[in-house]
Amino acid sequence: MSNWDTFLTPYVQAVEELKVKLKGLREQYQLSSKHTPIEFVTGRVKPVTSILEKAQRKNIPLDRIAREMQDIAGVRLVCQFVNDIDTIVELIRSRSDFKVMEERDYIKRKKESGYRSYHMVIEYPVHTIDGEKYVLVEVQVRTMAMNFWATIEHSLNYKYSGEIPDEVKERLQRAAEAAFKLDEEMSKIKGEVREAQQIIIKNREGSSRSTK
């Protein structure tokens, strides 16, 4: 690869545009009386070192990484409840500004490590000075509990260079089940939680008006 900055620029643009669009969707929900399925949105483009390491690990030639490496660009949507994931997935499927290429459900079919998340690979059009360019972006949808667990696992993988000791793996698996149990219990009291949140919002709005 002769110029990584040039190669990665469309991916950076895709992530930034998607973050704006998805955060805008979240704000529309917040301004309505509907429950907001999106708690927050983040995004990133893989560092060059990570791209090279994965290309070597997966035996992907550098001239094919744009087609064969689906997570150079990534966007993550985090929600409060497990059934919010279905809502978000349907919202993404229904959009016309990009195309869903692949879906992987790691919630119904969790990974051996205990990892849970819903992955979608989309083809996103980026407008460049050389015309329209299509890039692949991985979209991850997960609950806050799943996100907390995945963040910890990622840190441990980094610490142990992907070779996490068996004892720590077992603890991680137990923690993953505990996190999912929390998600299930929170889903059962979703109505109560939403009512409590609406009361807090109304109280804040009332306080704001009274101080003006």
C-alpha positions as CSV (number, residue, x, y, z in Angstrom):
1,M,0.0,0.0,0.0
2,S,1.7,3.2,-1.2
3,N,-0.5,5.8,0.6
4,W,-2.5,4.7,3.6
5,D,-4.0,8.2,4.2
6,T,-5.5,8.2,0.7
7,F,-6.8,4.7,1.1
8,L,-8.4,5.3,4.6
9,T,-9.9,8.7,3.9
10,P,-13.2,7.3,2.4
11,Y,-13.5,5.0,5.5
12,V,-13.1,8.0,7.8
13,Q,-15.7,9.9,5.8
14,A,-18.1,7.0,6.0
15,V,-17.8,6.7,9.7
16,E,-18.3,10.4,10.3
17,E,-21.3,10.6,8.1
18,L,-22.9,7.5,9.6
19,K,-22.4,8.8,13.2
20,V,-24.1,12.1,12.2
21,K,-27.0,10.2,10.6
22,L,-27.5,7.8,13.4
23,K,-27.1,10.4,16.2
24,G,-29.7,12.4,14.3
25,L,-32.1,9.4,14.4
26,R,-31.5,9.2,18.1
27,E,-32.4,12.9,18.5
28,Q,-35.6,12.4,16.5
29,Y,-36.7,9.7,19.0
30,Q,-35.8,12.0,21.9
31,L,-38.0,14.8,20.6
32,S,-40.9,12.4,20.2
33,S,-42.9,10.6,22.8
34,K,-41.4,7.3,21.7
35,H,-38.8,5.2,23.6
36,T,-35.3,6.0,22.3
37,P,-33.7,2.6,21.2
38,I,-30.3,4.2,20.7
39,E,-28.4,5.1,23.9
40,F,-25.2,6.3,22.1
41,V,-23.3,5.9,18.9
42,T,-19.5,5.5,18.4
43,G,-17.3,4.8,15.4
44,R,-13.7,4.3,14.4
45,V,-11.4,3.3,11.6
46,K,-8.8,0.6,12.3
47,P,-5.2,1.8,12.7
48,V,-2.9,0.7,9.9
49,T,-1.0,-1.6,12.3
50,S,-4.2,-3.4,13.2
51,I,-5.1,-3.7,9.5
52,L,-1.7,-5.2,8.7
53,E,-1.8,-7.6,11.6
54,K,-5.3,-8.9,10.6
55,A,-4.3,-9.1,6.9
56,Q,-1.4,-11.3,7.9
57,R,-3.4,-13.4,10.3
58,K,-6.2,-14.0,7.8
59,N,-3.9,-14.3,4.8
60,I,-5.5,-11.4,3.0
61,P,-3.3,-9.8,0.2
62,L,-3.1,-6.0,0.6
63,D,-4.6,-5.4,-2.8
64,R,-7.8,-7.3,-1.6
65,I,-8.3,-5.8,1.8
66,A,-10.9,-3.3,0.6
67,R,-13.1,-6.3,-0.5
68,E,-12.2,-8.9,2.0
69,M,-11.7,-7.0,5.3
70,Q,-15.2,-6.0,6.4
71,D,-14.3,-4.1,9.6
72,I,-11.8,-1.5,8.5
73,A,-14.5,1.0,9.4
74,G,-16.8,0.3,12.3
75,V,-19.8,1.9,13.9
76,R,-21.3,0.8,17.2
77,L,-24.8,1.5,18.4
78,V,-25.4,0.8,22.1
79,C,-28.9,0.4,23.6
80,Q,-30.5,-0.2,27.0
81,F,-32.6,-3.3,26.4
82,V,-32.1,-6.5,24.4
83,N,-35.3,-5.9,22.3
84,D,-34.0,-2.5,21.4
85,I,-31.5,-4.4,19.2
86,D,-34.3,-5.7,17.0
87,T,-35.7,-2.2,16.6
88,I,-32.3,-0.8,15.6
89,V,-31.6,-3.7,13.2
90,E,-34.9,-3.0,11.5
91,L,-34.1,0.7,11.3
92,I,-30.8,-0.1,9.5
93,R,-32.4,-2.6,7.2
94,S,-35.1,0.0,6.1
95,R,-32.6,2.7,5.1
96,S,-32.1,3.5,1.5
97,D,-28.8,5.5,1.8
98,F,-26.7,2.3,2.1
99,K,-27.0,-1.5,1.5
100,V,-26.9,-4.3,4.0
101,M,-24.5,-6.9,2.7
102,E,-24.4,-9.4,5.6
103,E,-25.7,-10.0,9.1
104,R,-24.3,-12.1,11.9
105,D,-26.3,-12.7,15.1
106,Y,-24.0,-13.3,18.0
107,I,-26.8,-12.9,20.5
108,K,-28.8,-16.0,19.6
109,R,-25.6,-17.7,18.6
110,K,-23.0,-16.3,21.1
111,K,-19.3,-16.9,20.5
112,E,-17.5,-19.5,22.6
113,S,-15.9,-16.7,24.7
114,G,-19.3,-15.5,25.7
115,Y,-19.3,-12.5,23.3
116,R,-22.7,-11.3,22.3
117,S,-23.5,-8.6,19.7
118,Y,-25.4,-8.2,16.5
119,H,-23.2,-7.5,13.5
120,M,-24.2,-6.0,10.2
121,V,-21.9,-5.3,7.2
122,I,-23.1,-2.4,5.1
123,E,-21.9,-1.0,1.8
124,Y,-21.8,2.7,2.1
125,P,-21.4,5.2,-0.8
126,V,-18.8,7.9,-0.2
127,H,-18.7,10.9,-2.5
128,T,-15.0,11.8,-3.3
129,I,-13.3,14.1,-5.8
130,D,-12.8,11.0,-8.0
131,G,-16.5,10.1,-7.9
132,E,-18.6,7.8,-5.8
133,K,-16.7,5.1,-3.9
134,Y,-18.3,2.2,-2.0
135,V,-16.8,1.1,1.3
136,L,-17.7,-1.7,3.7
137,V,-18.5,-0.7,7.2
138,E,-19.2,-3.1,10.1
139,V,-22.1,-2.0,12.3
140,Q,-22.3,-3.5,15.8
141,V,-25.5,-3.3,17.9
142,R,-25.4,-4.3,21.5
143,T,-26.7,-3.5,25.0
144,M,-24.7,-1.5,27.5
145,A,-24.1,-4.7,29.5
146,M,-22.8,-6.5,26.4
147,N,-20.7,-3.5,25.6
148,F,-19.1,-3.4,29.0
149,W,-18.2,-7.1,28.8
150,A,-16.8,-6.8,25.3
151,T,-14.7,-3.8,26.3
152,I,-13.2,-5.8,29.2
153,E,-12.5,-8.8,26.9
154,H,-10.9,-6.6,24.3
155,S,-8.5,-5.2,27.0
156,L,-7.6,-8.7,28.2
157,N,-7.0,-9.9,24.7
158,Y,-4.7,-7.0,24.2
159,K,-2.9,-7.7,27.5
160,Y,-2.4,-11.4,26.8
161,S,-1.8,-11.0,23.0
162,G,-4.9,-13.0,22.2
163,E,-3.9,-15.9,24.5
164,I,-6.0,-15.3,27.6
165,P,-5.3,-17.9,30.4
166,D,-7.9,-20.6,30.8
167,E,-8.9,-19.5,34.4
168,V,-9.5,-15.9,33.1
169,K,-11.5,-17.2,30.1
170,E,-13.7,-19.2,32.5
171,R,-14.3,-16.1,34.6
172,L,-15.1,-14.1,31.4
173,Q,-17.6,-16.7,30.3
174,R,-19.3,-16.6,33.7
175,A,-19.3,-12.8,33.6
176,A,-20.9,-12.9,30.1
177,E,-23.7,-15.0,31.4
178,A,-24.2,-12.7,34.3
179,A,-24.3,-9.7,32.0
180,F,-26.9,-11.4,29.8
181,K,-29.0,-12.4,32.8
182,L,-28.9,-8.7,33.8
183,D,-30.2,-7.8,30.3
184,E,-33.0,-10.3,30.6
185,E,-34.0,-9.0,34.0
186,M,-34.0,-5.4,32.9
187,S,-36.1,-6.3,29.9
188,K,-38.8,-7.7,32.3
189,I,-39.0,-4.3,34.0
190,K,-38.6,-2.2,30.8
191,G,-41.9,-0.5,31.3
192,E,-41.0,0.5,34.9
193,V,-37.6,1.8,33.8
194,R,-39.1,3.9,30.9
195,E,-41.7,5.4,33.2
196,A,-39.0,6.4,35.7
197,Q,-36.9,8.0,33.0
198,Q,-39.9,10.0,31.7
199,I,-40.6,11.3,35.2
200,I,-36.9,12.4,35.5
201,I,-37.0,14.1,32.1
202,K,-40.3,16.0,33.0
203,N,-38.8,17.1,36.3
204,R,-35.7,18.4,34.6
205,E,-37.8,20.3,32.1
206,G,-39.9,21.7,34.8
207,S,-36.8,22.8,36.8
208,S,-35.4,24.4,33.6
209,R,-38.5,26.4,33.0
210,S,-38.8,27.6,36.6
211,T,-35.2,29.0,36.5
212,K,-35.8,31.1,33.4
